[in-house]
Amino acid sequence: MRGQGQSPISPNQADALALESLLSFWAESGVDTAIGEATVDRLAERVRPIRAPAAPAPVAEASYAAGPSAQAATTSPDAAAAIAEARRLAAGAETLEDLKAAIAGFDGCSLKFEGARQAVFARGEPDAPVMVIGEGPGGDEDVQGAPFVGRAGKLLDKMLKAAGIEGRVFITNTVFWRPPGNRTPTPQEQLVCAPFVERAIALVQPKILLLAGGASAKFMLQRSEGILSLRGRWCDWRSADGAMELPAMPTLHPAFLLRQPAAKKKAWGDLLMLAERLDRPDRPG
């Protein structure tokens, strides 16, 4: 209610205040990308008649992972060519700086042309015993050009420090460009970027992989289970050519922990298991 002596709010002013309030709500909720310029009535879409799906376009089969536990992935001919180019560029990278440059110059991932500012490769120690592999860059990472630098990254750093492995990690993602709207990267986008991820593992030579989030764990391990089933269990990651094999610990993504603080206990247990295995003398199991 407005005080005495103040003129009433006009309809135009009321609309402006309502719009300002809505925009503030969206910003606080983390919405920073418009999917389209025109509004869409999703409720009306639900009552549209169902149409038979169009016949799928011909595809060529290409599998990045060739290990015994790998699952074949079906890709388009263009994606198969992009994977081959990624393999060629990754194989030619003799250092992490070479690999970073190769990724920046790679045009085979569609995410590069869907609004991303730059390629986001990695941060951390080049000879770290632990490699953290997340899902994909977010808004802060897209701006700063490094992975896990936003709120989720700060939480990850705090947890790594508390577990005693701060400064002993190399951090990257399964894809190197921000997916529009911070959506989860698709398996095909991950498949195109996979040769670069594997080359990073070969150059860093970590002892253990920490797979943060369901999209990372499912793709890297070629498993179908959800992250709540995979987390807290030691798994084996194998390279495409079978030359490398590493223990991998799937865990909950820090962004999930920000939304579900009660789950931090589970992720903390995962990190403690990883730290214990990292520091104990080499022995089977």
Stockholm file with secondary structure:
# STOCKHOLM 1.0

chainA/1-285         MRGQGQSPISPNQADALALESLLSFWAESGVDTAIGEATVDRLAERVRPIRAPAAPAPVAEASYAAGPSAQAATTSPDAAAAIAEARRLAAGAETLEDLKAAIAGFDGCSLKFEGARQAVFARGEPDAPVMVIGEGPGGDEDVQGAPFVGRAGKLLDKMLKAAGIEGRVFITNTVFWRPPGNRTPTPQEQLVCAPFVERAIALVQPKILLLAGGASAKFMLQRSEGILSLRGRWCDWRSADGAMELPAMPTLHPAFLLRQPAAKKKAWGDLLMLAERLDRPDRPG
#=GR chainA/1-285 SS CCCTTCCCCCHHHHHHHHHHHHHHHHHHTTCCCCSCSSCCCHHHHTTSCCCCCCCCCCCEECCSCCSTTCCCCEECHHHHHHHHHHHHHHHTCCSHHHHHHHHHTCCCCGGGGTTCCSCCCCEECTTCSEEEEESCCCHHHHHHTSSSCSHHHHHHHHHHHHTTCTTSEEEEESCSSCCGGGCCCCHHHHHHHHHHHHHHHHHHCCSEEEEESHHHHHHHHTCCSCHHHHTTSCEEEECTTSSCEEEEEEECCHHHHHHCGGGHHHHHHHHHHHHHHHHSCSCCC
#=GC SS_cons         CCCTTCCCCCHHHHHHHHHHHHHHHHHHTTCCCCSCSSCCCHHHHTTSCCCCCCCCCCCEECCSCCSTTCCCCEECHHHHHHHHHHHHHHHTCCSHHHHHHHHHTCCCCGGGGTTCCSCCCCEECTTCSEEEEESCCCHHHHHHTSSSCSHHHHHHHHHHHHTTCTTSEEEEESCSSCCGGGCCCCHHHHHHHHHHHHHHHHHHCCSEEEEESHHHHHHHHTCCSCHHHHTTSCEEEECTTSSCEEEEEEECCHHHHHHCGGGHHHHHHHHHHHHHHHHSCSCCC
//
